[in-house]
């Protein structure tokens, strides 16, 4: 920087002739005057044209040039998000997203850009005319800066219009470009006022073209501080619609704070989530990325994503990636799983990085600039102290240092707040993704993988392990930020105090092995603690599930002792880990003080004559020592968080790679052209996980059935639970499945649902399936919502006529008159306020309301008496019932209804002993003998029930109460 003493502003075109002795196209003719002119008598230095046009005026175009990749990426991602959001809103029949209307403010913005471009174009034309036609010695910078401003304005107009089309406010780079135009144009504006009004108005048009630039830029900047894009829905979050300044200062959040100040906040006051924060969209991205890393092909993820879609979308996804080049014989699901077992399972960390890397990188940049601004505070403080000691320095230098100190602190605070906002947003997304992944995995677990896992363990994964990812993510950047802050602080300390800082560095290096030992030992204890916690929750779940038996047999004390014993071991591990972490935290938190003591002691005693603690050295050093305390403290906390997250990561990874239900075990097709609704062809199933290799020849299979086993070898389970099943059921049949206890009736339904391991064979279901289990389950909602079982929160209107018919068919009308609020009665946890028969009928009504093509009914009549059972059979299940057009497979022990069924399947030892009509089975000796045995067994059970009822009735306590009530 060159300083010249000149009291007047350099004339706009009054350049000395000796400067242009060389060719005017040479590099020396680019700029014609010094960068800065300063007079000791002046309050502020004067900025020359060269500095203004060659450097200051190029800052905004340079910022736009650097931001162009960010703007393109942001625009492309916004288009993708806009398209996805619009499709989701169309599916939900909500019209919120459309092209933002052109308001008066947006029109003013465009007019201002046009006027600004016209002023710069005029200056470029005038300078070109004087240089080329009048041969005046015009510096090339007078051509260069209008041209760069024109290009910058063109890009600003384009991006502003594109984001307006997507109903989004202009992003941060556009706002910062206008801010730079205002800041860098202010010195020239003041100098132009002085110049244009002091000299003759020979260049009146040029002065006007230059004078209008800064006021219009200021006006444009003020307009960009506000957003005119409507938020659409009244409860929609304004975060993505407000301006950049509003977003950075969190002004959009103020109305919610004001509401909370006046009264308690309720659900309707809270904004809706942003579209990109929705669990559905995040989980789809997770499935795609995980499948891409596991399989290596982005197109092989249709099974994972189909969990969120309906059957039609699933079939569409299953076929959209196939063409005429696709092989006719594709690998089976088991073959794919066998190949994947040999591969390393995908890392959760890698998947999360691929999903949220841009958000993390953005937060990383904000954190980097925040750390750099933090280290400038002691440097500016030292310069400010030096300024107060040196009276020869000009006053404007002190104002500049004070202003720089203030701006550095404010900008650091702004960047740090936005960093935490971005990282907390990423943490929420990670929590949503992992929770959805665990939930979806739970629904897809195979029977072998589900064995040994309780609901308590899964709740642990969601409530504890996933939450640890959320807690560690805001601190994640401290892995590199804390060492960077420490290194920068020590470097500045070295500049201030010299080699005395080595003592503090050695002390901090000595802490590293201590922290590593703490991490290693804490991790071991953490894993043991989580294992004990799973055992404790499993035991608690078993006790609560069987609380009636516990109370009946007075097992409260032994059960409490077992749980307390597990908890004691868990508390011991927690206490040891907490004591070790406390010692580590104390050492890390006090380390800055030890570092300062050691450094000051070495500084003073190493050279007592020259090393004197001046105010500059003392204040700067103390500021740096205080800055050292924060990263050391955060680093100590981060160590414990990382240990816990590593354990949780291992547990989640182990759970997510567990075996899943084979989606190809059952062929599902909604095409109504099939005559048969259910096809089972020579199929065997098992629940077990221990497998043996099936011989390549498959000699044990009957002739003509070897094609049912694909591949040279197959993992099978021996012995099978269901063997060599052959079942072909036409549409509309009422099928009864009978057999002894343990014959495989319920297993047959699970095999049709695809929940059993299919060893070989073929299973096909043609239509939508409704399943009613033997043990009914209900939601903790109203009876009506349990029957409708649909998303009523989205405004879906129920079919009242169908609902009334279903309620009547399931004999629930009389129950509604007894319940306090009718069908609006809230069902307690696990249906505690409903009887077993009522829960069974609610489950049956739920299946009937959804009008499936195939009903799988697992002994639904066992929980009701004979009269209600006959009502259910006649109106809900039987030949002339509400479901007479559908295929019904009824597992039953009540043989009174067999004569009214269309088809009967008799099970024995996991095989189909016989099947046919009632008359055909009675003519077969084996099936007739089994049916007769079942009838005798049913009569014996009825007699035992009668005896048990009489025994209870004539018991002393009950009989006394009965006699007392009859006398009254």
Long-range contacts (C-beta under 8 A, 24 or more apart in sequence): 1-35, 1-36, 2-34, 2-35, 2-36, 3-34, 3-36, 3-37, 3-38, 3-45, 4-34, 4-36, 4-37, 4-38, 5-37, 5-38, 5-39, 5-40, 6-37, 6-39, 6-46, 7-39, 7-41, 7-42, 9-46, 9-191, 9-194, 9-195, 10-37, 10-48, 10-49, 11-195, 11-199, 12-49, 12-195, 12-203, 12-206, 13-136, 13-138, 13-203, 15-137, 15-139, 17-137, 19-137, 20-137, 24-131, 24-137, 24-138, 24-140, 25-140, 29-137, 29-139, 29-140, 30-54, 30-139, 30-140, 30-141, 30-144, 31-139, 31-141, 32-137, 32-139, 40-394, 43-395, 43-396, 44-396, 45-396, 46-191, 47-187, 47-188, 47-191, 49-139, 49-141, 50-139, 50-141, 52-184, 52-187, 52-188, 52-191, 53-141, 53-142, 53-144, 53-145, 54-141, 54-144, 54-145, 56-184, 56-185, 56-187, 56-188, 57-145, 57-148, 57-149, 57-184, 57-185, 57-188, 58-145, 58-148, 59-180, 59-184, 60-149, 60-152, 60-177, 60-178, 60-180, 60-181, 60-184, 61-148, 61-149, 61-151, 61-152, 63-173, 63-176, 63-177, 63-180, 64-152, 64-155, 64-156, 64-173, 64-177, 67-173, 67-176, 67-177, 68-155, 70-171, 70-173, 71-159, 71-171, 71-173, 71-174, 73-358, 74-171, 75-159, 75-162, 75-163, 78-163, 78-166, 78-168, 79-166, 81-275, 81-276, 82-166, 82-167, 84-275, 84-281, 85-275, 88-275, 88-278, 88-280, 88-281, 92-794, 94-233, 96-232, 96-233, 96-236, 97-167, 97-232, 98-167, 99-165, 99-167, 100-164, 100-165, 100-167, 100-228, 100-229, 100-230, 101-230, 102-164, 103-228, 105-223, 105-226, 105-228, 106-164, 106-228, 108-223, 109-160, 109-220, 109-223, 109-224, 110-157, 112-216, 112-219, 112-220, 112-223, 113-153, 113-156, 113-157, 113-160, 113-220, 115-212, 115-216, 116-149, 116-153, 116-213, 116-216, 116-217, 116-220, 117-150, 117-153, 117-154, 119-209, 119-210, 119-212, 119-213, 119-216, 120-146, 120-149, 120-150, 120-153, 120-213, 121-146, 121-150, 122-205, 122-209, 123-206, 123-209, 123-210, 124-150, 126-205, 126-206, 152-177, 164-229, 167-229, 167-232, 167-241, 168-229, 168-240, 168-241, 169-227, 169-229, 169-240, 169-241, 169-242, 169-243, 169-244, 170-224, 170-243, 170-244, 171-244, 172-244, 172-248, 174-224, 174-244, 175-221, 175-224, 175-225, 175-243, 175-244, 175-245, 178-217, 178-220, 178-221, 178-224, 179-221, 181-217, 181-220, 181-221, 182-214, 182-217, 182-218, 182-221, 185-213, 185-214, 185-217, 186-214, 188-214, 189-213, 189-214, 189-215, 233-272, 235-268, 235-270, 235-271, 235-272, 236-271, 236-272, 237-271, 237-272, 237-273, 237-274, 238-271, 239-271, 239-274, 240-274, 248-414, 248-418, 249-414, 250-417, 250-421, 277-425, 277-428, 277-429, 277-432, 279-432, 279-433, 279-435, 279-436, 280-308, 282-355, 282-429, 282-432, 282-433, 282-436, 283-308, 283-432, 283-433, 283-436, 283-437, 283-440, 284-308, 285-355, 285-433, 286-351, 286-355, 286-433, 286-436, 286-437, 289-351, 289-354, 289-355, 290-346, 290-351, 293-346, 293-347, 293-350, 293-351, 293-354, 294-340, 294-343, 294-345, 294-346, 295-336, 295-340, 303-663, 304-440, 307-440, 307-443, 307-444, 311-668, 311-670, 311-768, 312-670, 315-669, 315-670, 332-664, 332-710, 332-711, 333-662, 333-663, 333-664, 333-665, 334-662, 334-664, 334-711, 334-714, 334-715, 335-710, 335-711, 337-659, 338-715, 345-653, 345-656, 345-657, 347-653, 348-434, 348-649, 348-652, 348-653, 348-656, 349-649, 352-430, 352-433, 355-429, 355-433, 356-426, 356-429, 356-430, 359-422, 359-425, 359-426, 359-429, 360-423, 360-426, 360-476, 362-422, 363-419, 363-422, 363-423, 363-426, 363-477, 364-477, 366-415, 366-416, 366-418, 366-419, 366-422, 367-415, 367-416, 367-419, 367-477, 367-481, 368-481, 368-484, 369-411, 369-415, 370-412, 370-415, 370-416, 370-419, 371-481, 371-484, 371-485, 371-488, 372-488, 373-408, 373-409, 373-411, 373-412, 373-415, 374-412, 374-485, 374-627, 375-485, 375-488, 375-489, 375-492, 375-627, 376-404, 376-408, 377-405, 377-408, 377-409, 377-412, 377-623, 378-492, 378-620, 378-623, 378-624, 378-627, 379-492, 379-620, 380-404, 380-405, 380-408, 381-405, 381-619, 381-620, 381-623, 382-496, 382-616, 382-619, 382-620, 385-615, 385-616, 385-619, 385-620, 386-616, 389-616, 419-477, 420-474, 423-473, 423-474, 423-476, 423-477, 424-473, 424-474, 426-473, 427-469, 427-470, 427-471, 427-473, 427-474, 428-470, 430-469, 430-470, 430-473, 431-466, 431-467, 431-469, 431-470, 434-466, 434-469, 434-652, 435-462, 435-466, 437-656, 438-462, 438-466, 438-652, 438-655, 438-656, 441-655, 441-656, 441-658, 441-660, 444-660, 444-661, 445-658, 445-659, 445-660, 445-661, 446-658, 446-659, 446-660, 446-661, 446-662, 446-757, 447-687, 447-755, 447-756, 447-757, 448-659, 448-687, 448-688, 448-689, 448-757, 449-658, 449-659, 449-660, 451-689, 454-537, 454-538, 454-541, 454-542, 455-541, 456-534, 456-537, 456-538, 456-540, 456-541, 457-534, 457-537, 457-538, 459-537, 460-530, 460-533, 460-534, 460-537, 461-651, 461-652, 461-655, 464-530, 464-533, 464-648, 465-648, 465-651, 465-652, 466-648, 466-652, 468-641, 468-644, 468-645, 468-648, 469-645, 469-648, 469-649, 471-641, 472-638, 472-641, 472-642, 472-644, 472-645, 475-634, 475-637, 475-638, 475-641, 478-631, 478-634, 478-635, 478-638, 479-638, 481-631, 482-631, 482-632, 482-634, 482-635, 482-638, 483-631, 485-627, 485-628, 485-630, 485-631, 486-628, 486-631, 486-632, 489-624, 489-627, 489-628, 492-620, 492-624, 493-599, 493-621, 493-624, 496-617, 496-620, 496-621, 496-624, 497-599, 497-603, 497-611, 497-617, 497-621, 498-603, 498-611, 499-606, 500-599, 500-600, 500-602, 500-603, 500-606, 500-611, 501-599, 502-602, 503-598, 503-599, 503-601, 503-602, 504-594, 504-595, 504-596, 504-598, 504-599, 507-591, 507-594, 507-595, 507-598, 508-591, 508-595, 508-632, 511-587, 511-588, 511-591, 514-584, 514-587, 515-584, 515-588, 515-636, 515-639, 518-580, 518-581, 518-583, 518-584, 518-639, 519-639, 519-642, 519-643, 521-580, 522-577, 522-580, 522-581, 522-640, 522-643, 523-643, 523-646, 523-647, 525-573, 525-576, 525-577, 526-577, 526-643, 526-644, 526-647, 527-647, 527-650, 528-573, 529-570, 529-573, 529-574, 529-577, 530-647, 530-648, 530-651, 532-566, 532-569, 532-570, 532-573, 533-570, 535-566, 536-563, 536-566, 536-567, 536-570, 539-563, 539-566, 581-640, 584-636, 584-639, 585-636, 585-637, 588-632, 588-633, 588-635, 588-636, 589-629, 589-632, 589-633, 589-636, 591-632, 592-625, 592-626, 592-628, 592-629, 592-632, 593-625, 593-629, 595-625, 595-628, 596-621, 596-622, 596-625, 599-625, 659-689, 661-754, 661-755, 662-754, 662-757, 662-758, 663-754, 665-754, 665-756, 665-757, 665-758, 665-763, 666-752, 666-753, 666-754, 666-758, 666-763, 666-764, 666-765, 667-762, 667-763, 667-764, 667-765, 668-764, 668-765, 668-766, 668-769, 669-764, 669-765, 669-766, 670-766, 670-767, 670-768, 671-766, 672-766, 672-767, 674-731, 674-766, 675-730, 675-731, 676-728, 676-729, 676-730, 676-731, 676-766, 677-729, 677-730, 677-731, 677-732, 677-733, 677-765, 677-766, 677-767, 677-853, 677-854, 677-887, 678-727, 678-728, 678-729, 678-752, 678-764, 678-765, 678-766, 678-854, 678-887, 678-889, 679-727, 679-728, 679-729, 679-762, 679-763, 679-764, 679-766, 680-725, 680-726, 680-727, 680-728, 680-751, 680-752, 680-761, 680-762, 680-763, 680-764, 681-708, 681-726, 681-728, 681-761, 681-762, 681-763, 682-708, 682-724, 682-725, 682-726, 682-760, 682-761, 682-762, 683-708, 683-722, 683-724, 683-725, 683-751, 683-758, 683-759, 683-760, 683-761, 683-762, 683-763, 684-716, 684-720, 684-722, 684-723, 684-724, 684-725, 684-758, 684-759, 684-760, 684-761, 685-720, 685-721, 685-722, 685-725, 685-747, 685-751, 685-756, 685-757, 685-758, 685-759, 686-716, 686-717, 686-719, 686-720, 686-721, 686-722, 686-756, 686-757, 686-759, 687-717, 687-721, 687-747, 687-756, 687-757, 688-717, 688-721, 688-757, 689-717, 690-717, 691-715, 691-716, 691-717, 692-716, 692-717, 692-718, 701-760, 708-760, 708-761, 708-762, 709-760, 714-759, 714-760, 716-759, 716-760, 717-757, 717-759, 720-759, 720-910, 721-747, 721-756, 721-910, 722-747, 722-748, 722-751, 722-756, 722-910, 722-911, 723-910, 723-911, 724-911, 725-751, 725-761, 725-911, 725-912, 726-912, 727-905, 727-912, 727-915, 729-887, 729-889, 729-903, 730-887, 731-766, 731-767, 731-853, 731-887, 732-884, 732-885, 732-886, 732-887, 733-887, 733-888, 733-902, 733-903, 734-877, 734-878, 734-879, 734-888, 734-890, 734-900, 734-901, 734-902, 734-903, 735-887, 735-888, 735-889, 735-890, 735-901, 735-902, 735-903, 735-904, 735-905, 736-890, 736-891, 736-892, 736-897, 736-898, 736-901, 736-903, 736-904, 736-905, 737-889, 737-890, 737-891, 737-892, 737-904, 737-905, 737-907, 738-891, 738-892, 738-893, 738-895, 738-898, 738-904, 738-905, 738-906, 738-907, 738-931, 738-934, 739-906, 739-907, 739-908, 739-913, 739-930, 739-934, 740-908, 740-930, 740-933, 740-934, 743-907, 743-908, 743-909, 743-910, 744-907, 744-909, 744-910, 744-911, 745-858, 745-859, 745-891, 745-907, 746-774, 746-858, 746-859, 746-891, 747-910, 748-891, 748-905, 748-907, 749-856, 749-858, 749-889, 749-891, 752-856, 752-889, 753-856, 765-854, 766-853, 766-854, 767-852, 767-853, 767-854, 767-887, 768-850, 768-852, 768-853, 768-854, 769-852, 769-853, 769-854, 769-855, 769-856, 770-847, 770-848, 770-850, 770-852, 770-854, 770-855, 770-856, 771-847, 771-855, 771-856, 771-858, 772-843, 772-844, 772-846, 772-847, 772-855, 772-856, 772-857, 772-858, 772-860, 773-843, 773-858, 774-858, 774-859, 774-860, 774-862, 774-891, 776-831, 776-836, 776-839, 776-840, 776-842, 776-843, 776-863, 777-830, 777-831, 777-839, 777-843, 778-827, 778-830, 778-831, 778-834, 778-839, 778-842, 778-843, 779-827, 780-826, 780-827, 780-828, 780-829, 781-826, 781-827, 782-821, 782-823, 782-824, 782-825, 782-826, 782-827, 783-812, 783-816, 783-819, 783-822, 783-823, 783-824, 783-825, 783-827, 783-842, 784-823, 784-824, 786-827, 786-842, 786-846, 787-823, 787-842, 787-845, 787-846, 787-849, 788-846, 788-849, 789-846, 789-849, 789-850, 799-849, 802-849, 802-851, 803-849, 805-882, 806-845, 806-848, 806-849, 806-882, 807-845, 808-875, 809-845, 809-848, 809-872, 809-875, 809-876, 809-881, 809-882, 810-841, 810-842, 810-844, 810-845, 810-848, 810-872, 810-875, 810-876, 811-841, 811-868, 811-871, 811-872, 811-875, 812-838, 812-841, 812-842, 812-845, 815-841, 836-863, 837-863, 837-864, 837-865, 837-868, 839-863, 840-864, 841-868, 841-872, 844-872, 844-876, 848-876, 848-882, 848-883, 851-886, 852-886, 853-886, 853-887, 854-886, 854-887, 854-888, 854-889, 855-883, 855-886, 855-887, 855-888, 855-889, 856-889, 857-888, 857-889, 857-890, 857-891, 858-891, 859-891, 859-892, 859-893, 860-890, 861-890, 861-892, 861-894, 861-897, 862-892, 862-893, 862-894, 869-894, 873-897, 873-900, 893-934, 893-938, 894-938, 895-931, 895-934, 895-935, 895-938, 898-931, 906-930, 906-931
